[in-house]
Amino acid sequence: MDRPYTILSCAMSVDGRIDDAGPERLRLSNDADFAEIDELRAECDAILVGAGTLRADNPRLLVRSPLLRERRREQGRTENLLKVLVTRSGRFDPGARFFSTGDAGAVVYTGGAGTDTARRALAGRPADDPPAEVVDAGDPPTAEAVLADLAGRGVSRLLVEGGGHVHTLFLASGLVDELRLAIAPFLVGEEDAPRFVVPAAFPQTPEAPMRLVETRALGDVAVLRYRPGPVGDA
């Protein structure tokens, strides 16, 4: 494979919402699922989100467990993953925790006028922040360009963690190798609440469905794992 093995992970409500419309982040998972996601992060080389997730959640995207960070060090890796941001406009807060935490640095993929916008934003960061680089990945950025550049950086496993526009970008590209969904036992029911995906032409259709390869219960949270291809494929 000439691109990273790409895992898309998302927690959502039964009605497919990844947050509610309120100002506080909605908890859609439980401690057991968070621990599994931490393990999944520790197995990957890079973690990717969109600018909307950065604005809404101000995430750090770190490996939380000291034991998992130690395991990565023993493997000759950084404690945390390379952080990846995809933004069409190039607008983001350079003071966000995304850029100021961790030990592996960050890459911002944008394009067109967004390239200069992003570079200006990063130019004023503190000198002791982890390194961050801006890459032109097309106008608008494409999943193909992002994955090709990450492969050139030695990334073999990529974890995509949202939000809806980024989920859509990668799923519609047909470049997701594994989809992990955690389904919370409730419905949000708000029209303005963000969705798992936005409308697009997806290759995962009724005529070409994904394979369900695992179902598990973590308390009241259901974990579903899908892979592309017809039933019976290796």
NUKEZA-430911 format. One line per field, with one value per residue (C-alpha): residue number from 1; x, y negated, z negated. Coordinates in nm, 2 decimals. Last residue first. Layout:
N
n NUM ...
xx X ...
yy Y ...
zz Z ...
//
This chain:
234
n 234 233 232 231 230 229 228 227 226 225 224 223 222 221 220 219 218 217 216 215 214 213 212 211 210 209 208 207 206 205 204 203 202 201 200 199 198 197 196 195 194 193 192 191 190 189 188 187 186 185 184 183 182 181 180 179 178 177 176 175 174 173 172 171 170 169 168 167 166 165 164 163 162 161 160 159 158 157 156 155 154 153 152 151 150 149 148 147 146 145 144 143 142 141 140 139 138 137 136 135 134 133 132 131 130 129 128 127 126 125 124 123 122 121 120 119 118 117 116 115 114 113 112 111 110 109 108 107 106 105 104 103 102 101 100 99 98 97 96 95 94 93 92 91 90 89 88 87 86 85 84 83 82 81 80 79 78 77 76 75 74 73 72 71 70 69 68 67 66 65 64 63 62 61 60 59 58 57 56 55 54 53 52 51 50 49 48 47 46 45 44 43 42 41 40 39 38 37 36 35 34 33 32 31 30 29 28 27 26 25 24 23 22 21 20 19 18 17 16 15 14 13 12 11 10 9 8 7 6 5 4 3 2 1
xx -0.99 -1.31 -1.60 -1.86 -1.80 -1.54 -1.47 -1.42 -1.66 -1.63 -1.93 -1.90 -2.23 -2.22 -2.44 -2.15 -1.89 -2.10 -1.93 -1.99 -1.71 -1.64 -1.94 -1.85 -1.91 -2.18 -2.15 -2.50 -2.65 -2.38 -2.04 -1.89 -2.03 -2.15 -2.19 -2.44 -2.27 -2.13 -2.15 -2.39 -2.36 -2.66 -2.87 -3.18 -3.16 -3.29 -2.99 -3.08 -2.96 -2.76 -2.43 -2.30 -1.92 -1.83 -1.50 -1.45 -1.15 -0.96 -1.09 -0.97 -1.30 -1.28 -1.63 -1.53 -1.23 -1.40 -1.72 -1.54 -1.36 -1.68 -1.84 -1.56 -1.36 -1.12 -0.91 -0.64 -0.35 -0.12 0.19 0.32 0.68 0.67 0.63 0.32 0.18 0.23 0.04 -0.24 -0.30 -0.29 -0.54 -0.77 -0.80 -0.75 -0.98 -0.78 -0.50 -0.29 -0.06 0.14 0.18 0.43 0.42 0.71 0.63 0.60 0.93 0.95 0.61 0.37 0.37 0.45 0.18 -0.11 0.09 0.15 -0.22 -0.33 -0.07 -0.19 -0.55 -0.53 -0.52 -0.47 -0.48 -0.31 -0.16 0.11 0.18 0.47 0.56 0.62 0.27 0.11 0.11 -0.03 -0.35 -0.38 -0.49 -0.27 -0.25 -0.63 -0.75 -0.81 -0.64 -0.97 -1.00 -0.87 -0.72 -0.52 -0.27 -0.11 0.19 0.12 0.24 0.52 0.75 0.87 1.17 0.95 1.04 0.92 0.58 0.55 0.62 0.34 0.11 0.20 0.15 -0.20 -0.34 -0.20 -0.26 -0.51 -0.50 -0.85 -0.98 -1.34 -1.54 -1.27 -1.04 -1.33 -1.43 -1.07 -1.07 -0.90 -0.62 -0.41 -0.07 0.15 -0.11 -0.09 -0.10 -0.41 -0.59 -0.50 -0.64 -0.95 -0.99 -0.95 -1.21 -1.45 -1.41 -1.45 -1.78 -1.89 -2.11 -2.02 -2.15 -1.90 -2.04 -2.18 -2.50 -2.61 -2.55 -2.25 -2.16 -2.52 -2.62 -2.96 -2.84 -2.58 -2.23 -1.87 -1.63 -1.32 -1.19 -0.89 -0.65 -0.37 -0.12 -0.06 0.15 0.00
yy 1.11 1.07 1.29 1.02 0.76 0.48 0.20 0.26 0.20 0.20 0.14 0.06 0.03 -0.18 -0.06 0.11 0.16 0.38 0.54 0.58 0.68 0.73 0.56 0.55 0.23 0.21 0.19 0.21 0.05 -0.22 -0.27 -0.47 -0.79 -1.08 -1.35 -1.48 -1.56 -1.30 -1.21 -1.51 -1.83 -1.94 -2.21 -1.99 -1.87 -1.52 -1.41 -1.04 -0.80 -0.48 -0.61 -0.44 -0.39 -0.36 -0.23 -0.24 -0.07 -0.10 -0.45 -0.57 -0.55 -0.93 -0.98 -0.82 -1.05 -1.38 -1.29 -1.21 -1.54 -1.73 -1.56 -1.61 -1.41 -1.16 -1.02 -0.78 -0.72 -0.41 -0.40 -0.75 -0.77 -1.13 -1.04 -0.84 -1.16 -1.34 -1.08 -1.06 -1.44 -1.45 -1.16 -1.30 -1.62 -1.98 -2.23 -2.37 -2.12 -1.97 -2.27 -2.19 -2.40 -2.29 -2.29 -2.23 -2.18 -2.51 -2.65 -2.93 -3.07 -3.09 -3.41 -3.24 -2.98 -3.22 -3.37 -3.02 -2.93 -3.24 -3.18 -2.83 -2.92 -3.13 -2.81 -2.50 -2.35 -2.07 -2.17 -1.94 -1.91 -1.83 -1.50 -1.59 -1.68 -2.01 -2.37 -2.31 -2.11 -2.31 -2.60 -2.91 -2.90 -2.95 -2.84 -2.98 -2.81 -2.83 -2.46 -2.32 -1.97 -1.94 -1.66 -1.58 -1.35 -1.11 -1.11 -0.96 -0.97 -0.64 -0.42 -0.12 -0.17 -0.53 -0.40 -0.16 -0.44 -0.65 -0.35 -0.31 -0.68 -0.65 -0.97 -0.95 -1.30 -1.47 -1.80 -1.90 -2.26 -2.12 -2.34 -2.53 -2.23 -2.01 -2.26 -2.29 -1.92 -1.63 -1.39 -1.16 -1.03 -0.72 -0.48 -0.21 -0.45 -0.61 -0.28 -0.22 -0.56 -0.48 -0.16 -0.35 -0.61 -0.32 -0.18 -0.53 -0.60 -0.75 -1.03 -1.31 -1.63 -1.91 -2.23 -2.52 -2.35 -2.23 -1.86 -1.66 -1.38 -1.32 -1.00 -0.94 -0.67 -0.92 -0.93 -0.84 -0.83 -0.66 -0.65 -0.42 -0.47 -0.24 -0.50 -0.53 -0.34 0.00
zz -0.31 -0.11 -0.22 -0.24 0.02 -0.02 -0.26 -0.63 -0.92 -1.30 -1.53 -1.90 -2.09 -2.41 -2.69 -2.87 -2.60 -2.38 -2.07 -1.70 -1.46 -1.09 -0.93 -0.57 -0.37 -0.11 0.27 0.41 0.11 0.14 -0.01 0.28 0.13 0.34 0.07 -0.19 -0.52 -0.76 -1.13 -1.18 -1.38 -1.59 -1.42 -1.38 -1.74 -1.82 -2.03 -2.05 -2.32 -2.38 -2.24 -1.93 -1.89 -1.53 -1.39 -1.02 -0.86 -0.53 -0.45 -0.11 0.08 0.14 0.02 -0.31 -0.35 -0.27 -0.45 -0.77 -0.73 -0.68 -0.98 -1.23 -1.26 -1.43 -1.15 -1.27 -1.03 -1.02 -0.80 -0.84 -0.71 -0.61 -0.24 -0.34 -0.50 -0.18 0.02 -0.24 -0.23 0.15 0.19 -0.08 0.12 0.02 0.19 0.36 0.34 0.06 0.01 -0.31 -0.62 -0.89 -1.27 -1.51 -1.88 -2.07 -2.22 -1.96 -2.06 -1.76 -1.54 -1.21 -1.25 -1.16 -0.86 -0.73 -0.76 -0.57 -0.30 -0.23 -0.27 0.05 0.25 0.04 -0.31 -0.49 -0.83 -0.97 -1.34 -1.58 -1.74 -2.11 -2.23 -2.32 -2.19 -1.84 -1.91 -2.24 -2.02 -2.01 -1.63 -1.63 -1.28 -0.93 -0.64 -0.45 -0.33 -0.66 -0.73 -1.05 -1.12 -1.45 -1.46 -1.73 -2.09 -2.30 -1.99 -1.86 -1.93 -2.02 -2.39 -2.36 -2.22 -2.51 -2.76 -2.60 -2.63 -3.00 -3.07 -2.92 -2.76 -2.41 -2.29 -2.06 -2.25 -2.15 -2.12 -2.10 -1.86 -1.69 -1.64 -1.54 -1.27 -1.15 -1.06 -1.24 -1.18 -1.40 -1.30 -1.36 -1.50 -1.76 -2.05 -1.91 -1.91 -2.27 -2.36 -2.16 -2.36 -2.69 -2.58 -2.50 -2.85 -3.00 -2.82 -2.50 -2.36 -2.60 -2.45 -2.44 -2.60 -2.39 -2.30 -1.96 -2.03 -1.93 -1.69 -1.57 -1.39 -1.53 -1.77 -1.90 -1.77 -1.85 -1.55 -1.44 -1.08 -1.03 -0.74 -0.65 -0.53 -0.15 0.10 0.00
//
